[in-house]
């Protein structure tokens, strides 16, 4: 039996990934145990003991940005239990276990290049984590291609599922962002709910979408395809990531192979809809 452990807030995406993992495991005569956990899960658990109790032979785990997670992952590596990190790069410089993830820097470059081809040069960014690949790629672009304004960036830490979305962490963030950035022509948004909120406030402010303000979301969250206008978004390579993680884990389990420090960053796909206006037409 293999274990797949992920944060409950990521259920929208990870449940689909889990189905791909389950299918691949079944083809290779493995069962899959799926565990959806809360943010503090890693704080008070010995992962090796937990896996032994569950009779697991290997595991795929999604990290979260907590000290408990850091300590748990270090301890798991020291135990030698076969595992693959999945989905994000938390503590990447500290850990040796193989990591399968999407190419976040690559998807950000792809979206910026796409917007540039559409004539956009004043591009905003609403994102999660300071220092992330998304932020760094955005800043790198403007370092090479002209200055951005600090107010073009908005960090929104909320990343829960849409059914829990009640607005930005600070009331008025969306309206303030639209009001203080009349010069931007497009916004890259990391979270689907944030994208919806920004679009609503832009419309209320009298902007015609996408003619006055274009949007691209860095993940194809449910509902973006039925918004007005339907939102151009990035498709997570969930099936390819699931297959790659299984291949690596099975190789470790069956052949005692070493994949130390291996990082597989798989490419995303742009889904073009109607939320980006071509300037100059």
Secondary structure, 3 states (H helix, E strand, C coil): CEEEEEEHHHHHHHHHHHHHHHHHHHHCCCCEEEEEECCCHHHHCCHHHHHHHCCCCEEEECCCCCHHHHHHHHHHHHHCCCEEEECCCCCCCCCCCCEEEECHHHHHHHHHHHHHHCCCCCEEEEECCCCCHHHHHHHHHHHHHCCCCHHHEEECCCCCCHHHCCCCCCCCHHHHHHHHCCCCCEEEECCHHHHHHHHHHHHHCCCCCCCCCEEEECCCCCCHHHCCCCCEEEECCHHHHHHHHHHHHHHHHHHCCCCCCCEEEECCEEECCCCCCCCCC
